């Protein structure tokens, strides 16, 4: 079965919204980590907000390793309507995320990535459809903003798979979700 892998940038206090405002580490370790995460992925899950935010940038970007990956990889975008701008290799999904992702995990292919898309990630975590978390934790306290792990009564045990750090103090954490 394919794995659903959530890749998320977080501040030390758990904020996931607008990481461009507080992630300042742009060293080679950040890009090497991203390359390791996306290399086995053959599909991407995006929420409509992330899609709308990214469609104006990534199709013409040369920021590697992500630009080539995001542009060639099939994107499954959860939305109730068609977006204003088209992006190659995009399928609009109107089905509830858990109903769509559960059978997708049984289809052939590599890992299924979730990038950004906080609400989508939260719904799939609650549905216990996320297999791994790949978190990039910046040595910054953002103070406010949406958090990936919002107040929720859903216990989610995790098993630490790997931890690395950059010289600037950014942590690269890999967890397996234990159900």
C-alpha positions as CSV (number, residue, x, y, z in Angstrom):
1,X,0.0,0.0,0.0
2,X,1.2,3.5,-0.8
3,X,2.1,5.9,2.0
4,X,0.5,9.3,2.5
5,X,3.4,11.6,3.6
6,X,2.7,15.1,5.1
7,X,5.5,17.6,4.5
8,X,5.0,20.7,6.6
9,X,7.1,23.7,7.6
10,X,6.5,24.7,11.2
11,X,7.7,27.3,13.7
12,X,8.9,26.0,17.0
13,X,5.5,26.9,18.5
14,X,3.7,24.9,15.9
15,X,2.5,27.6,13.4
16,X,2.2,26.4,9.9
17,X,0.7,29.4,8.2
18,X,2.8,31.6,6.0
19,X,6.2,30.0,6.6
20,X,7.9,32.4,4.2
21,X,7.5,35.0,7.0
22,X,9.5,33.1,9.6
23,X,11.6,30.3,7.9
24,X,14.9,32.0,7.2
25,X,17.2,28.9,6.7
26,X,17.9,28.5,3.0
27,X,21.0,26.3,3.4
28,X,21.6,23.3,1.2
29,X,20.3,21.0,4.0
30,X,16.8,22.4,3.6
31,X,16.8,21.5,-0.1
32,X,18.5,18.2,0.4
33,X,15.8,17.2,2.9
34,X,13.0,18.4,0.5
35,X,14.6,16.3,-2.3
36,X,14.6,13.2,0.0
37,X,10.9,13.8,0.8
38,X,9.6,14.3,-2.8
39,X,11.8,11.7,-4.6
40,X,9.4,8.7,-3.8
41,X,6.2,10.7,-4.3
42,X,4.1,10.2,-7.4
43,X,1.0,12.1,-6.5
44,X,0.3,15.3,-4.5
45,X,-2.8,16.2,-2.5
46,X,-3.5,20.0,-2.3
47,X,-6.3,22.1,-0.8
48,X,-7.9,24.7,-3.0
49,X,-6.2,27.6,-1.0
50,X,-2.7,26.2,-1.5
51,X,-3.5,25.5,-5.2
52,X,-4.7,29.1,-5.7
53,X,-1.6,30.4,-3.9
54,X,0.9,28.3,-5.8
55,X,-0.6,28.3,-9.3
56,X,0.7,31.8,-9.9
57,X,4.3,30.9,-8.9
58,X,5.3,27.3,-9.5
59,X,4.4,26.8,-13.2
60,X,7.1,29.3,-14.2
61,X,9.5,28.8,-11.3
62,X,13.0,27.4,-11.6
63,X,13.4,26.9,-7.8
64,X,14.6,23.3,-7.5
65,X,14.2,20.6,-6.5
66,X,10.5,21.5,-6.1
67,X,9.6,23.3,-9.3
68,X,10.1,20.4,-11.7
69,X,8.5,18.0,-9.2
70,X,5.3,20.0,-8.5
71,X,4.8,20.8,-12.2
72,X,5.2,17.2,-13.5
73,X,3.5,15.3,-10.7
74,X,-0.2,14.6,-10.7
75,X,-2.0,17.0,-8.3
76,X,-5.3,16.1,-6.7
77,X,-6.9,19.4,-5.6
78,X,-9.9,19.3,-3.2
79,X,-12.3,22.0,-4.2
80,X,-16.1,22.4,-4.7
81,X,-15.5,24.4,-7.9
82,X,-13.1,24.8,-10.8
83,X,-10.1,27.1,-10.1
84,X,-9.7,30.3,-12.2
85,X,-6.3,29.2,-13.4
86,X,-5.3,25.9,-14.9
87,X,-2.2,24.0,-14.0
88,X,-0.9,21.0,-15.8
89,X,-1.5,17.5,-14.3
90,X,-4.3,18.7,-12.0
91,X,-7.5,16.8,-11.2
92,X,-10.2,18.7,-9.2
93,X,-11.7,16.5,-6.6
94,X,-15.2,17.2,-5.2
95,X,-15.4,14.0,-3.1
96,X,-14.7,14.3,0.6
97,X,-10.9,13.9,1.1
98,X,-11.1,10.7,3.2
99,X,-13.4,9.0,0.7
100,X,-11.0,9.9,-2.1
101,X,-7.7,9.2,-0.5
102,X,-8.4,5.8,1.1
103,X,-8.7,4.0,-2.3
104,X,-5.9,6.1,-3.8
105,X,-3.6,4.6,-1.2
106,X,-4.4,1.1,-2.7
107,X,-3.7,2.2,-6.3
108,X,-0.3,1.7,-7.9
109,X,2.4,4.3,-7.6
110,X,4.8,5.9,-5.1
111,X,4.1,7.9,-2.0
112,X,1.3,10.4,-1.9
113,X,2.4,13.8,-0.7
114,X,0.5,16.5,1.1
115,X,2.3,19.9,0.8
116,X,0.9,22.9,2.7
117,X,-2.9,22.6,2.8
118,X,-3.3,22.8,6.5
119,X,-7.1,22.0,6.6
120,X,-6.7,19.1,4.2
121,X,-3.8,17.7,6.3
122,X,-5.8,18.1,9.5
123,X,-8.8,16.2,8.0
124,X,-6.6,13.3,6.8
125,X,-4.8,13.2,10.1
126,X,-8.2,12.9,11.9
127,X,-9.2,10.2,9.4
128,X,-5.9,8.3,10.2
129,X,-4.9,8.3,6.5
130,X,-1.5,10.0,7.0
131,X,1.3,7.5,7.4
132,X,4.3,9.8,7.9
133,X,5.0,13.3,9.0
134,X,8.0,15.1,7.5
135,X,8.3,18.2,9.6
136,X,10.8,21.1,9.0
137,X,10.9,23.0,12.3
138,X,12.4,26.5,12.1
139,X,14.2,27.9,15.2
140,X,11.6,30.7,15.3
141,X,8.6,31.4,17.5
142,X,5.9,32.8,15.2
143,X,3.5,33.7,18.0
144,X,0.3,33.6,15.9
145,X,-1.1,31.9,12.8
146,X,-2.8,28.7,12.0
147,X,-1.3,25.6,13.5
148,X,-1.1,22.1,12.0
149,X,-2.0,20.5,15.3
150,X,-5.0,22.6,16.4
151,X,-6.9,22.0,19.6
152,X,-8.3,18.5,19.0
153,X,-9.2,15.6,21.2
154,X,-7.8,13.1,18.7
155,X,-4.8,11.3,20.1
156,X,-2.2,10.6,17.4
157,X,0.7,8.5,18.7
158,X,3.9,8.9,16.6
159,X,7.1,7.0,16.2
160,X,10.3,9.0,15.6
161,X,12.0,7.7,12.4
162,X,14.7,10.2,11.9
163,X,16.0,13.6,13.2
164,X,18.5,15.8,11.5
165,X,19.5,19.5,11.9
166,X,21.0,22.2,9.8
167,X,23.9,24.3,11.0
168,X,21.3,27.2,11.5
169,X,19.3,25.0,13.9
170,X,16.4,24.0,11.6
171,X,15.2,20.5,12.6
172,X,14.2,17.9,10.0
173,X,11.9,15.4,11.8
174,X,10.4,12.2,10.4
175,X,7.6,10.4,12.2
176,X,5.5,7.4,11.5
177,X,1.9,7.6,12.5
178,X,1.0,4.8,14.8
179,X,-2.7,3.7,14.7
